[in-house]
């Protein structure tokens, strides 16, 4: 299963190559935005836009509400995984 992670475009790092810096839950990294910039659109115009990021590419635009819901769900899944790991470490043979 492929999973896109919500992130917010915070800066354009190379307009010619359509590269931008995205913030994903406080972690920033450089991604390619070619899939979310329309032809003739200035890359700077998408600063502040929420996108789904997968393997270094912004795959689609999403609204802030969807981004926040997805981030919350991912946090809950992470907590559940921590609980399962703790249970496994204390399981009886």
HTML snippet that shows the backbone in 3Dmol.js (N, CA, C, O; Angstrom):
<script src="https://3Dmol.org/build/3Dmol-min.js"></script>
<div id="view" style="width:600px;height:400px;position:relative"></div>
<script>
const pdb = `
ATOM      1  N   UNK A   1       0.846  -1.169   0.000  1.00  0.00           N
ATOM      2  CA  UNK A   1       0.000   0.000   0.000  1.00  0.00           C
ATOM      3  C   UNK A   1       0.896   1.238   0.000  1.00  0.00           C
ATOM      4  O   UNK A   1       1.884   1.303   0.731  1.00  0.00           O
ATOM      5  N   UNK A   2       0.544   2.193  -0.809  1.00  0.00           N
ATOM      6  CA  UNK A   2       1.270   3.460  -0.865  1.00  0.00           C
ATOM      7  C   UNK A   2       0.514   4.489  -0.045  1.00  0.00           C
ATOM      8  O   UNK A   2      -0.714   4.560  -0.089  1.00  0.00           O
ATOM      9  N   UNK A   3       1.252   5.271   0.692  1.00  0.00           N
ATOM     10  CA  UNK A   3       0.634   6.231   1.584  1.00  0.00           C
ATOM     11  C   UNK A   3       1.204   7.611   1.328  1.00  0.00           C
ATOM     12  O   UNK A   3       2.420   7.804   1.359  1.00  0.00           O
ATOM     13  N   UNK A   4       0.326   8.570   1.074  1.00  0.00           N
ATOM     14  CA  UNK A   4       0.746   9.955   0.936  1.00  0.00           C
ATOM     15  C   UNK A   4       0.646  10.640   2.282  1.00  0.00           C
ATOM     16  O   UNK A   4      -0.320  10.433   3.016  1.00  0.00           O
ATOM     17  N   UNK A   5       1.629  11.450   2.609  1.00  0.00           N
ATOM     18  CA  UNK A   5       1.676  12.158   3.884  1.00  0.00           C
ATOM     19  C   UNK A   5       1.369  13.632   3.622  1.00  0.00           C
ATOM     20  O   UNK A   5       1.970  14.233   2.732  1.00  0.00           O
ATOM     21  N   UNK A   6       0.440  14.227   4.384  1.00  0.00           N
ATOM     22  CA  UNK A   6       0.132  15.644   4.180  1.00  0.00           C
ATOM     23  C   UNK A   6       1.296  16.544   4.576  1.00  0.00           C
ATOM     24  O   UNK A   6       1.939  16.341   5.606  1.00  0.00           O
ATOM     25  N   UNK A   7       1.548  17.526   3.749  1.00  0.00           N
ATOM     26  CA  UNK A   7       2.568  18.525   4.034  1.00  0.00           C
ATOM     27  C   UNK A   7       2.150  19.860   3.447  1.00  0.00           C
ATOM     28  O   UNK A   7       1.325  19.919   2.535  1.00  0.00           O
ATOM     29  N   UNK A   8       2.718  20.920   3.972  1.00  0.00           N
ATOM     30  CA  UNK A   8       2.391  22.268   3.505  1.00  0.00           C
ATOM     31  C   UNK A   8       3.613  22.869   2.827  1.00  0.00           C
ATOM     32  O   UNK A   8       4.706  22.871   3.393  1.00  0.00           O
ATOM     33  N   UNK A   9       3.428  23.376   1.619  1.00  0.00           N
ATOM     34  CA  UNK A   9       4.513  24.019   0.876  1.00  0.00           C
ATOM     35  C   UNK A   9       4.893  25.305   1.610  1.00  0.00           C
ATOM     36  O   UNK A   9       4.048  26.172   1.831  1.00  0.00           O
ATOM     37  N   UNK A  10       6.175  25.424   1.988  1.00  0.00           N
ATOM     38  CA  UNK A  10       6.615  26.612   2.729  1.00  0.00           C
ATOM     39  C   UNK A  10       7.544  27.504   1.925  1.00  0.00           C
ATOM     40  O   UNK A  10       7.704  28.680   2.251  1.00  0.00           O
ATOM     41  N   UNK A  11       8.165  26.962   0.870  1.00  0.00           N
ATOM     42  CA  UNK A  11       9.074  27.777   0.055  1.00  0.00           C
ATOM     43  C   UNK A  11       9.331  27.076  -1.269  1.00  0.00           C
ATOM     44  O   UNK A  11       9.248  25.852  -1.371  1.00  0.00           O
ATOM     45  N   UNK A  12       9.640  27.869  -2.272  1.00  0.00           N
ATOM     46  CA  UNK A  12      10.087  27.335  -3.554  1.00  0.00           C
ATOM     47  C   UNK A  12      11.611  27.392  -3.535  1.00  0.00           C
ATOM     48  O   UNK A  12      12.194  28.458  -3.339  1.00  0.00           O
ATOM     49  N   UNK A  13      12.249  26.254  -3.737  1.00  0.00           N
ATOM     50  CA  UNK A  13      13.713  26.208  -3.680  1.00  0.00           C
ATOM     51  C   UNK A  13      14.352  26.309  -5.064  1.00  0.00           C
ATOM     52  O   UNK A  13      15.487  26.770  -5.187  1.00  0.00           O
ATOM     53  N   UNK A  14      13.641  25.884  -6.098  1.00  0.00           N
ATOM     54  CA  UNK A  14      14.135  26.000  -7.474  1.00  0.00           C
ATOM     55  C   UNK A  14      12.926  26.031  -8.406  1.00  0.00           C
ATOM     56  O   UNK A  14      12.358  24.989  -8.735  1.00  0.00           O
ATOM     57  N   UNK A  15      12.539  27.231  -8.828  1.00  0.00           N
ATOM     58  CA  UNK A  15      11.345  27.394  -9.664  1.00  0.00           C
ATOM     59  C   UNK A  15      11.503  26.705 -11.015  1.00  0.00           C
ATOM     60  O   UNK A  15      10.535  26.149 -11.535  1.00  0.00           O
ATOM     61  N   UNK A  16      12.692  26.729 -11.589  1.00  0.00           N
ATOM     62  CA  UNK A  16      12.912  26.111 -12.901  1.00  0.00           C
ATOM     63  C   UNK A  16      12.747  24.591 -12.863  1.00  0.00           C
ATOM     64  O   UNK A  16      12.227  23.992 -13.804  1.00  0.00           O
ATOM     65  N   UNK A  17      13.191  23.982 -11.780  1.00  0.00           N
ATOM     66  CA  UNK A  17      13.092  22.520 -11.646  1.00  0.00           C
ATOM     67  C   UNK A  17      11.840  22.097 -10.877  1.00  0.00           C
ATOM     68  O   UNK A  17      11.631  20.910 -10.626  1.00  0.00           O
ATOM     69  N   UNK A  18      11.004  23.083 -10.503  1.00  0.00           N
ATOM     70  CA  UNK A  18       9.776  22.838  -9.745  1.00  0.00           C
ATOM     71  C   UNK A  18      10.053  22.075  -8.450  1.00  0.00           C
ATOM     72  O   UNK A  18       9.432  21.052  -8.162  1.00  0.00           O
ATOM     73  N   UNK A  19      10.994  22.600  -7.688  1.00  0.00           N
ATOM     74  CA  UNK A  19      11.345  22.029  -6.390  1.00  0.00           C
ATOM     75  C   UNK A  19      10.906  22.988  -5.290  1.00  0.00           C
ATOM     76  O   UNK A  19      11.003  24.206  -5.435  1.00  0.00           O
ATOM     77  N   UNK A  20      10.424  22.420  -4.193  1.00  0.00           N
ATOM     78  CA  UNK A  20       9.930  23.235  -3.083  1.00  0.00           C
ATOM     79  C   UNK A  20      10.299  22.580  -1.763  1.00  0.00           C
ATOM     80  O   UNK A  20      10.638  21.398  -1.713  1.00  0.00           O
ATOM     81  N   UNK A  21      10.228  23.369  -0.692  1.00  0.00           N
ATOM     82  CA  UNK A  21      10.403  22.840   0.660  1.00  0.00           C
ATOM     83  C   UNK A  21       9.006  22.664   1.239  1.00  0.00           C
ATOM     84  O   UNK A  21       8.164  23.558   1.153  1.00  0.00           O
ATOM     85  N   UNK A  22       8.779  21.507   1.823  1.00  0.00           N
ATOM     86  CA  UNK A  22       7.486  21.191   2.409  1.00  0.00           C
ATOM     87  C   UNK A  22       7.691  20.911   3.895  1.00  0.00           C
ATOM     88  O   UNK A  22       8.718  20.367   4.301  1.00  0.00           O
ATOM     89  N   UNK A  23       6.707  21.289   4.692  1.00  0.00           N
ATOM     90  CA  UNK A  23       6.718  21.013   6.128  1.00  0.00           C
ATOM     91  C   UNK A  23       5.723  19.887   6.392  1.00  0.00           C
ATOM     92  O   UNK A  23       4.527  20.020   6.131  1.00  0.00           O
ATOM     93  N   UNK A  24       6.238  18.782   6.913  1.00  0.00           N
ATOM     94  CA  UNK A  24       5.408  17.632   7.260  1.00  0.00           C
ATOM     95  C   UNK A  24       5.509  17.436   8.766  1.00  0.00           C
ATOM     96  O   UNK A  24       6.490  16.884   9.263  1.00  0.00           O
ATOM     97  N   UNK A  25       4.497  17.888   9.485  1.00  0.00           N
ATOM     98  CA  UNK A  25       4.458  17.742  10.946  1.00  0.00           C
ATOM     99  C   UNK A  25       5.730  18.263  11.610  1.00  0.00           C
ATOM    100  O   UNK A  25       6.256  17.638  12.531  1.00  0.00           O
ATOM    101  N   UNK A  26       6.221  19.411  11.138  1.00  0.00           N
ATOM    102  CA  UNK A  26       7.391  20.034  11.740  1.00  0.00           C
ATOM    103  C   UNK A  26       8.719  19.646  11.116  1.00  0.00           C
ATOM    104  O   UNK A  26       9.750  20.232  11.445  1.00  0.00           O
ATOM    105  N   UNK A  27       8.711  18.675  10.226  1.00  0.00           N
ATOM    106  CA  UNK A  27       9.928  18.247   9.536  1.00  0.00           C
ATOM    107  C   UNK A  27       9.886  18.800   8.116  1.00  0.00           C
ATOM    108  O   UNK A  27       8.910  18.604   7.392  1.00  0.00           O
ATOM    109  N   UNK A  28      10.957  19.494   7.726  1.00  0.00           N
ATOM    110  CA  UNK A  28      10.988  20.078   6.389  1.00  0.00           C
ATOM    111  C   UNK A  28      11.929  19.301   5.489  1.00  0.00           C
ATOM    112  O   UNK A  28      12.993  18.852   5.913  1.00  0.00           O
ATOM    113  N   UNK A  29      11.515  19.151   4.231  1.00  0.00           N
ATOM    114  CA  UNK A  29      12.359  18.496   3.241  1.00  0.00           C
ATOM    115  C   UNK A  29      12.018  19.036   1.867  1.00  0.00           C
ATOM    116  O   UNK A  29      10.974  19.657   1.668  1.00  0.00           O
ATOM    117  N   UNK A  30      12.911  18.791   0.925  1.00  0.00           N
ATOM    118  CA  UNK A  30      12.705  19.266  -0.437  1.00  0.00           C
ATOM    119  C   UNK A  30      11.952  18.204  -1.245  1.00  0.00           C
ATOM    120  O   UNK A  30      12.245  17.011  -1.163  1.00  0.00           O
ATOM    121  N   UNK A  31      10.970  18.673  -2.030  1.00  0.00           N
ATOM    122  CA  UNK A  31      10.177  17.773  -2.864  1.00  0.00           C
ATOM    123  C   UNK A  31       9.989  18.380  -4.248  1.00  0.00           C
ATOM    124  O   UNK A  31      10.229  19.568  -4.462  1.00  0.00           O
ATOM    125  N   UNK A  32       9.559  17.548  -5.174  1.00  0.00           N
ATOM    126  CA  UNK A  32       9.222  17.986  -6.519  1.00  0.00           C
ATOM    127  C   UNK A  32       7.730  18.323  -6.556  1.00  0.00           C
ATOM    128  O   UNK A  32       6.906  17.549  -6.068  1.00  0.00           O
ATOM    129  N   UNK A  33       7.382  19.477  -7.133  1.00  0.00           N
ATOM    130  CA  UNK A  33       5.983  19.922  -7.162  1.00  0.00           C
ATOM    131  C   UNK A  33       5.389  19.918  -8.572  1.00  0.00           C
ATOM    132  O   UNK A  33       4.337  20.518  -8.792  1.00  0.00           O
ATOM    133  N   UNK A  34       6.040  19.257  -9.524  1.00  0.00           N
ATOM    134  CA  UNK A  34       5.582  19.266 -10.918  1.00  0.00           C
ATOM    135  C   UNK A  34       4.143  18.769 -11.070  1.00  0.00           C
ATOM    136  O   UNK A  34       3.426  19.242 -11.952  1.00  0.00           O
ATOM    137  N   UNK A  35       3.710  17.837 -10.241  1.00  0.00           N
ATOM    138  CA  UNK A  35       2.358  17.276 -10.359  1.00  0.00           C
ATOM    139  C   UNK A  35       1.269  18.203  -9.836  1.00  0.00           C
ATOM    140  O   UNK A  35       0.091  17.981 -10.117  1.00  0.00           O
ATOM    141  N   UNK A  36       1.634  19.236  -9.084  1.00  0.00           N
ATOM    142  CA  UNK A  36       0.607  20.106  -8.491  1.00  0.00           C
ATOM    143  C   UNK A  36       0.651  21.545  -8.990  1.00  0.00           C
ATOM    144  O   UNK A  36      -0.157  22.373  -8.569  1.00  0.00           O
ATOM    145  N   UNK A  37       1.588  21.848  -9.880  1.00  0.00           N
ATOM    146  CA  UNK A  37       1.659  23.187 -10.472  1.00  0.00           C
ATOM    147  C   UNK A  37       1.052  23.100 -11.867  1.00  0.00           C
ATOM    148  O   UNK A  37       1.516  22.333 -12.710  1.00  0.00           O
ATOM    149  N   UNK A  38       0.009  23.894 -12.100  1.00  0.00           N
ATOM    150  CA  UNK A  38      -0.651  23.894 -13.403  1.00  0.00           C
ATOM    151  C   UNK A  38       0.218  24.585 -14.450  1.00  0.00           C
ATOM    152  O   UNK A  38       1.000  25.472 -14.109  1.00  0.00           O
ATOM    153  N   UNK A  39       0.095  24.192 -15.720  1.00  0.00           N
ATOM    154  CA  UNK A  39       0.857  24.858 -16.781  1.00  0.00           C
ATOM    155  C   UNK A  39       0.592  26.369 -16.775  1.00  0.00           C
ATOM    156  O   UNK A  39      -0.554  26.813 -16.711  1.00  0.00           O
ATOM    157  N   UNK A  40       1.652  27.128 -16.841  1.00  0.00           N
ATOM    158  CA  UNK A  40       1.528  28.580 -16.834  1.00  0.00           C
ATOM    159  C   UNK A  40       1.378  29.192 -15.451  1.00  0.00           C
ATOM    160  O   UNK A  40       1.378  30.416 -15.320  1.00  0.00           O
ATOM    161  N   UNK A  41       1.252  28.375 -14.426  1.00  0.00           N
ATOM    162  CA  UNK A  41       1.104  28.863 -13.054  1.00  0.00           C
ATOM    163  C   UNK A  41       2.482  29.114 -12.453  1.00  0.00           C
ATOM    164  O   UNK A  41       3.399  28.311 -12.623  1.00  0.00           O
ATOM    165  N   UNK A  42       2.619  30.228 -11.756  1.00  0.00           N
ATOM    166  CA  UNK A  42       3.878  30.531 -11.072  1.00  0.00           C
ATOM    167  C   UNK A  42       4.026  29.603  -9.866  1.00  0.00           C
ATOM    168  O   UNK A  42       3.102  29.501  -9.059  1.00  0.00           O
ATOM    169  N   UNK A  43       5.159  28.930  -9.729  1.00  0.00           N
ATOM    170  CA  UNK A  43       5.351  28.041  -8.576  1.00  0.00           C
ATOM    171  C   UNK A  43       5.134  28.744  -7.232  1.00  0.00           C
ATOM    172  O   UNK A  43       4.618  28.136  -6.294  1.00  0.00           O
ATOM    173  N   UNK A  44       5.525  30.025  -7.134  1.00  0.00           N
ATOM    174  CA  UNK A  44       5.337  30.760  -5.876  1.00  0.00           C
ATOM    175  C   UNK A  44       3.874  30.835  -5.451  1.00  0.00           C
ATOM    176  O   UNK A  44       3.583  31.033  -4.272  1.00  0.00           O
ATOM    177  N   UNK A  45       2.960  30.680  -6.392  1.00  0.00           N
ATOM    178  CA  UNK A  45       1.537  30.816  -6.069  1.00  0.00           C
ATOM    179  C   UNK A  45       1.009  29.670  -5.209  1.00  0.00           C
ATOM    180  O   UNK A  45      -0.089  29.768  -4.661  1.00  0.00           O
ATOM    181  N   UNK A  46       1.772  28.587  -5.084  1.00  0.00           N
ATOM    182  CA  UNK A  46       1.279  27.479  -4.258  1.00  0.00           C
ATOM    183  C   UNK A  46       1.920  27.432  -2.867  1.00  0.00           C
ATOM    184  O   UNK A  46       1.688  26.489  -2.110  1.00  0.00           O
ATOM    185  N   UNK A  47       2.712  28.431  -2.533  1.00  0.00           N
ATOM    186  CA  UNK A  47       3.240  28.489  -1.164  1.00  0.00           C
ATOM    187  C   UNK A  47       2.051  28.572  -0.209  1.00  0.00           C
ATOM    188  O   UNK A  47       1.140  29.376  -0.408  1.00  0.00           O
ATOM    189  N   UNK A  48       2.068  27.740   0.822  1.00  0.00           N
ATOM    190  CA  UNK A  48       0.968  27.674   1.780  1.00  0.00           C
ATOM    191  C   UNK A  48      -0.049  26.592   1.458  1.00  0.00           C
ATOM    192  O   UNK A  48      -0.928  26.308   2.272  1.00  0.00           O
ATOM    193  N   UNK A  49       0.056  25.990   0.288  1.00  0.00           N
ATOM    194  CA  UNK A  49      -0.875  24.941  -0.135  1.00  0.00           C
ATOM    195  C   UNK A  49      -0.529  23.613   0.538  1.00  0.00           C
ATOM    196  O   UNK A  49       0.643  23.268   0.691  1.00  0.00           O
ATOM    197  N   UNK A  50      -1.560  22.878   0.935  1.00  0.00           N
ATOM    198  CA  UNK A  50      -1.386  21.531   1.480  1.00  0.00           C
ATOM    199  C   UNK A  50      -1.358  20.539   0.331  1.00  0.00           C
ATOM    200  O   UNK A  50      -2.148  20.643  -0.608  1.00  0.00           O
ATOM    201  N   UNK A  51      -0.450  19.580   0.409  1.00  0.00           N
ATOM    202  CA  UNK A  51      -0.308  18.553  -0.627  1.00  0.00           C
ATOM    203  C   UNK A  51      -0.096  17.193   0.029  1.00  0.00           C
ATOM    204  O   UNK A  51       0.289  17.104   1.195  1.00  0.00           O
ATOM    205  N   UNK A  52      -0.352  16.136  -0.739  1.00  0.00           N
ATOM    206  CA  UNK A  52       0.007  14.790  -0.303  1.00  0.00           C
ATOM    207  C   UNK A  52       1.368  14.466  -0.891  1.00  0.00           C
ATOM    208  O   UNK A  52       1.562  14.552  -2.103  1.00  0.00           O
ATOM    209  N   UNK A  53       2.312  14.094  -0.034  1.00  0.00           N
ATOM    210  CA  UNK A  53       3.690  13.833  -0.443  1.00  0.00           C
ATOM    211  C   UNK A  53       3.937  12.327  -0.427  1.00  0.00           C
ATOM    212  O   UNK A  53       3.607  11.633   0.535  1.00  0.00           O
ATOM    213  N   UNK A  54       4.526  11.843  -1.518  1.00  0.00           N
ATOM    214  CA  UNK A  54       4.881  10.426  -1.612  1.00  0.00           C
ATOM    215  C   UNK A  54       6.199  10.314  -2.363  1.00  0.00           C
ATOM    216  O   UNK A  54       6.330  10.832  -3.472  1.00  0.00           O
ATOM    217  N   UNK A  55       7.161   9.651  -1.774  1.00  0.00           N
ATOM    218  CA  UNK A  55       8.504   9.425  -2.325  1.00  0.00           C
ATOM    219  C   UNK A  55       9.107  10.667  -2.979  1.00  0.00           C
ATOM    220  O   UNK A  55       9.647  10.601  -4.084  1.00  0.00           O
ATOM    221  N   UNK A  56       9.008  11.794  -2.285  1.00  0.00           N
ATOM    222  CA  UNK A  56       9.665  13.010  -2.755  1.00  0.00           C
ATOM    223  C   UNK A  56       8.890  13.835  -3.760  1.00  0.00           C
ATOM    224  O   UNK A  56       9.429  14.789  -4.321  1.00  0.00           O
ATOM    225  N   UNK A  57       7.636  13.486  -3.997  1.00  0.00           N
ATOM    226  CA  UNK A  57       6.801  14.227  -4.935  1.00  0.00           C
ATOM    227  C   UNK A  57       5.503  14.663  -4.267  1.00  0.00           C
ATOM    228  O   UNK A  57       4.904  13.907  -3.502  1.00  0.00           O
ATOM    229  N   UNK A  58       5.074  15.888  -4.562  1.00  0.00           N
ATOM    230  CA  UNK A  58       3.734  16.328  -4.180  1.00  0.00           C
ATOM    231  C   UNK A  58       2.800  15.731  -5.223  1.00  0.00           C
ATOM    232  O   UNK A  58       2.851  16.119  -6.391  1.00  0.00           O
ATOM    233  N   UNK A  59       1.953  14.802  -4.822  1.00  0.00           N
ATOM    234  CA  UNK A  59       1.116  14.068  -5.774  1.00  0.00           C
ATOM    235  C   UNK A  59      -0.217  14.751  -6.056  1.00  0.00           C
ATOM    236  O   UNK A  59      -0.737  14.656  -7.168  1.00  0.00           O
ATOM    237  N   UNK A  60      -0.778  15.443  -5.056  1.00  0.00           N
ATOM    238  CA  UNK A  60      -2.054  16.127  -5.250  1.00  0.00           C
ATOM    239  C   UNK A  60      -2.219  17.197  -4.185  1.00  0.00           C
ATOM    240  O   UNK A  60      -1.576  17.161  -3.135  1.00  0.00           O
ATOM    241  N   UNK A  61      -3.093  18.148  -4.478  1.00  0.00           N
ATOM    242  CA  UNK A  61      -3.431  19.184  -3.500  1.00  0.00           C
ATOM    243  C   UNK A  61      -4.584  18.690  -2.640  1.00  0.00           C
ATOM    244  O   UNK A  61      -5.466  17.973  -3.112  1.00  0.00           O
ATOM    245  N   UNK A  62      -4.566  19.083  -1.369  1.00  0.00           N
ATOM    246  CA  UNK A  62      -5.671  18.772  -0.462  1.00  0.00           C
ATOM    247  C   UNK A  62      -5.970  20.022   0.351  1.00  0.00           C
ATOM    248  O   UNK A  62      -5.145  20.931   0.435  1.00  0.00           O
ATOM    249  N   UNK A  63      -7.169  20.062   0.954  1.00  0.00           N
ATOM    250  CA  UNK A  63      -7.474  21.224   1.790  1.00  0.00           C
ATOM    251  C   UNK A  63      -6.944  20.997   3.208  1.00  0.00           C
ATOM    252  O   UNK A  63      -6.599  19.878   3.586  1.00  0.00           O
ATOM    253  N   UNK A  64      -6.888  22.073   3.974  1.00  0.00           N
ATOM    254  CA  UNK A  64      -6.293  22.000   5.313  1.00  0.00           C
ATOM    255  C   UNK A  64      -7.050  21.046   6.223  1.00  0.00           C
ATOM    256  O   UNK A  64      -6.439  20.334   7.019  1.00  0.00           O
ATOM    257  N   UNK A  65      -8.380  21.024   6.113  1.00  0.00           N
ATOM    258  CA  UNK A  65      -9.172  20.139   6.969  1.00  0.00           C
ATOM    259  C   UNK A  65      -8.819  18.670   6.706  1.00  0.00           C
ATOM    260  O   UNK A  65      -8.643  17.895   7.646  1.00  0.00           O
ATOM    261  N   UNK A  66      -8.717  18.296   5.442  1.00  0.00           N
ATOM    262  CA  UNK A  66      -8.338  16.924   5.103  1.00  0.00           C
ATOM    263  C   UNK A  66      -6.923  16.611   5.591  1.00  0.00           C
ATOM    264  O   UNK A  66      -6.653  15.514   6.079  1.00  0.00           O
ATOM    265  N   UNK A  67      -6.025  17.587   5.453  1.00  0.00           N
ATOM    266  CA  UNK A  67      -4.648  17.402   5.915  1.00  0.00           C
ATOM    267  C   UNK A  67      -4.614  17.147   7.419  1.00  0.00           C
ATOM    268  O   UNK A  67      -3.935  16.229   7.877  1.00  0.00           O
ATOM    269  N   UNK A  68      -5.339  17.949   8.183  1.00  0.00           N
ATOM    270  CA  UNK A  68      -5.338  17.795   9.640  1.00  0.00           C
ATOM    271  C   UNK A  68      -5.951  16.461  10.064  1.00  0.00           C
ATOM    272  O   UNK A  68      -5.445  15.807  10.976  1.00  0.00           O
ATOM    273  N   UNK A  69      -7.046  16.055   9.402  1.00  0.00           N
ATOM    274  CA  UNK A  69      -7.662  14.763   9.714  1.00  0.00           C
ATOM    275  C   UNK A  69      -6.690  13.618   9.445  1.00  0.00           C
ATOM    276  O   UNK A  69      -6.578  12.688  10.244  1.00  0.00           O
ATOM    277  N   UNK A  70      -5.999  13.691   8.332  1.00  0.00           N
ATOM    278  CA  UNK A  70      -5.051  12.634   7.973  1.00  0.00           C
ATOM    279  C   UNK A  70      -3.881  12.592   8.948  1.00  0.00           C
ATOM    280  O   UNK A  70      -3.461  11.513   9.366  1.00  0.00           O
ATOM    281  N   UNK A  71      -3.348  13.766   9.316  1.00  0.00           N
ATOM    282  CA  UNK A  71      -2.247  13.808  10.284  1.00  0.00           C
ATOM    283  C   UNK A  71      -2.677  13.227  11.625  1.00  0.00           C
ATOM    284  O   UNK A  71      -1.907  12.511  12.265  1.00  0.00           O
ATOM    285  N   UNK A  72      -3.908  13.531  12.058  1.00  0.00           N
ATOM    286  CA  UNK A  72      -4.422  12.990  13.317  1.00  0.00           C
ATOM    287  C   UNK A  72      -4.532  11.465  13.240  1.00  0.00           C
ATOM    288  O   UNK A  72      -4.144  10.761  14.173  1.00  0.00           O
ATOM    289  N   UNK A  73      -5.056  10.969  12.137  1.00  0.00           N
ATOM    290  CA  UNK A  73      -5.193   9.523  11.962  1.00  0.00           C
ATOM    291  C   UNK A  73      -3.827   8.836  11.960  1.00  0.00           C
ATOM    292  O   UNK A  73      -3.659   7.782  12.573  1.00  0.00           O
ATOM    293  N   UNK A  74      -2.862   9.429  11.277  1.00  0.00           N
ATOM    294  CA  UNK A  74      -1.512   8.855  11.260  1.00  0.00           C
ATOM    295  C   UNK A  74      -0.900   8.840  12.657  1.00  0.00           C
ATOM    296  O   UNK A  74      -0.205   7.890  13.019  1.00  0.00           O
ATOM    297  N   UNK A  75      -1.154   9.888  13.445  1.00  0.00           N
ATOM    298  CA  UNK A  75      -0.655   9.928  14.826  1.00  0.00           C
ATOM    299  C   UNK A  75      -1.293   8.814  15.652  1.00  0.00           C
ATOM    300  O   UNK A  75      -0.615   8.149  16.436  1.00  0.00           O
ATOM    301  N   UNK A  76      -2.603   8.613  15.473  1.00  0.00           N
ATOM    302  CA  UNK A  76      -3.292   7.552  16.205  1.00  0.00           C
ATOM    303  C   UNK A  76      -2.764   6.177  15.803  1.00  0.00           C
ATOM    304  O   UNK A  76      -2.586   5.306  16.654  1.00  0.00           O
ATOM    305  N   UNK A  77      -2.515   5.982  14.519  1.00  0.00           N
ATOM    306  CA  UNK A  77      -1.958   4.705  14.067  1.00  0.00           C
ATOM    307  C   UNK A  77      -0.578   4.466  14.671  1.00  0.00           C
ATOM    308  O   UNK A  77      -0.240   3.340  15.037  1.00  0.00           O
ATOM    309  N   UNK A  78       0.209   5.519  14.771  1.00  0.00           N
ATOM    310  CA  UNK A  78       1.527   5.409  15.386  1.00  0.00           C
ATOM    311  C   UNK A  78       1.433   5.024  16.848  1.00  0.00           C
ATOM    312  O   UNK A  78       2.219   4.210  17.333  1.00  0.00           O
ATOM    313  N   UNK A  79       0.456   5.615  17.564  1.00  0.00           N
ATOM    314  CA  UNK A  79       0.255   5.276  18.970  1.00  0.00           C
ATOM    315  C   UNK A  79      -0.178   3.823  19.105  1.00  0.00           C
ATOM    316  O   UNK A  79       0.281   3.119  20.004  1.00  0.00           O
ATOM    317  N   UNK A  80      -1.061   3.370  18.214  1.00  0.00           N
ATOM    318  CA  UNK A  80      -1.515   1.991  18.270  1.00  0.00           C
ATOM    319  C   UNK A  80      -0.346   1.038  18.018  1.00  0.00           C
ATOM    320  O   UNK A  80      -0.239   0.004  18.677  1.00  0.00           O
ATOM    321  N   UNK A  81       0.525   1.377  17.076  1.00  0.00           N
ATOM    322  CA  UNK A  81       1.686   0.531  16.798  1.00  0.00           C
ATOM    323  C   UNK A  81       2.597   0.452  18.021  1.00  0.00           C
ATOM    324  O   UNK A  81       3.134  -0.612  18.328  1.00  0.00           O
ATOM    325  N   UNK A  82       2.772   1.576  18.720  1.00  0.00           N
ATOM    326  CA  UNK A  82       3.590   1.574  19.936  1.00  0.00           C
ATOM    327  C   UNK A  82       2.986   0.650  20.988  1.00  0.00           C
ATOM    328  O   UNK A  82       3.707  -0.093  21.653  1.00  0.00           O
ATOM    329  N   UNK A  83       1.650   0.696  21.140  1.00  0.00           N
ATOM    330  CA  UNK A  83       0.988  -0.162  22.115  1.00  0.00           C
ATOM    331  C   UNK A  83       1.135  -1.635  21.735  1.00  0.00           C
ATOM    332  O   UNK A  83       1.389  -2.474  22.600  1.00  0.00           O
ATOM    333  N   UNK A  84       0.977  -1.956  20.448  1.00  0.00           N
ATOM    334  CA  UNK A  84       1.136  -3.341  20.003  1.00  0.00           C
ATOM    335  C   UNK A  84       2.556  -3.838  20.239  1.00  0.00           C
ATOM    336  O   UNK A  84       2.755  -4.979  20.657  1.00  0.00           O
ATOM    337  N   UNK A  85       3.525  -3.002  19.979  1.00  0.00           N
ATOM    338  CA  UNK A  85       4.924  -3.371  20.201  1.00  0.00           C
ATOM    339  C   UNK A  85       5.174  -3.629  21.681  1.00  0.00           C
ATOM    340  O   UNK A  85       5.854  -4.589  22.042  1.00  0.00           O
ATOM    341  N   UNK A  86       4.621  -2.767  22.540  1.00  0.00           N
ATOM    342  CA  UNK A  86       4.778  -2.954  23.985  1.00  0.00           C
ATOM    343  C   UNK A  86       4.120  -4.258  24.433  1.00  0.00           C
ATOM    344  O   UNK A  86       4.671  -4.981  25.262  1.00  0.00           O
ATOM    345  N   UNK A  87       2.942  -4.555  23.885  1.00  0.00           N
ATOM    346  CA  UNK A  87       2.255  -5.797  24.239  1.00  0.00           C
ATOM    347  C   UNK A  87       3.068  -7.011  23.792  1.00  0.00           C
ATOM    348  O   UNK A  87       3.157  -8.003  24.516  1.00  0.00           O
ATOM    349  N   UNK A  88       3.657  -6.931  22.606  1.00  0.00           N
ATOM    350  CA  UNK A  88       4.450  -8.054  22.100  1.00  0.00           C
ATOM    351  C   UNK A  88       5.679  -8.300  22.966  1.00  0.00           C
ATOM    352  O   UNK A  88       6.082  -9.444  23.175  1.00  0.00           O
ATOM    353  N   UNK A  89       6.264  -7.233  23.463  1.00  0.00           N
ATOM    354  CA  UNK A  89       7.480  -7.392  24.265  1.00  0.00           C
ATOM    355  C   UNK A  89       7.193  -7.991  25.637  1.00  0.00           C
ATOM    356  O   UNK A  89       8.098  -8.525  26.278  1.00  0.00           O
ATOM    357  N   UNK A  90       5.952  -7.910  26.094  1.00  0.00           N
ATOM    358  CA  UNK A  90       5.604  -8.471  27.400  1.00  0.00           C
ATOM    359  C   UNK A  90       4.733  -9.721  27.274  1.00  0.00           C
ATOM    360  O   UNK A  90       4.255 -10.247  28.279  1.00  0.00           O
ATOM    361  N   UNK A  91       4.526 -10.195  26.052  1.00  0.00           N
ATOM    362  CA  UNK A  91       3.677 -11.373  25.831  1.00  0.00           C
ATOM    363  C   UNK A  91       4.327 -12.618  26.419  1.00  0.00           C
ATOM    364  O   UNK A  91       5.550 -12.760  26.442  1.00  0.00           O
ATOM    365  N   UNK A  92       3.477 -13.504  26.886  1.00  0.00           N
ATOM    366  CA  UNK A  92       3.955 -14.768  27.430  1.00  0.00           C
ATOM    367  C   UNK A  92       4.053 -15.783  26.304  1.00  0.00           C
ATOM    368  O   UNK A  92       3.199 -15.814  25.418  1.00  0.00           O
ATOM    369  N   UNK A  93       5.095 -16.619  26.331  1.00  0.00           N
ATOM    370  CA  UNK A  93       5.261 -17.629  25.261  1.00  0.00           C
ATOM    371  C   UNK A  93       4.191 -18.696  25.285  1.00  0.00           C
ATOM    372  O   UNK A  93       4.204 -19.602  24.452  1.00  0.00           O
TER     373      UNK A  93
END
`;
const viewer = $3Dmol.createViewer("view");
viewer.addModel(pdb, "pdb");
viewer.setStyle({}, {cartoon: {color: "spectrum"}});
viewer.zoomTo();
viewer.render();
</script>
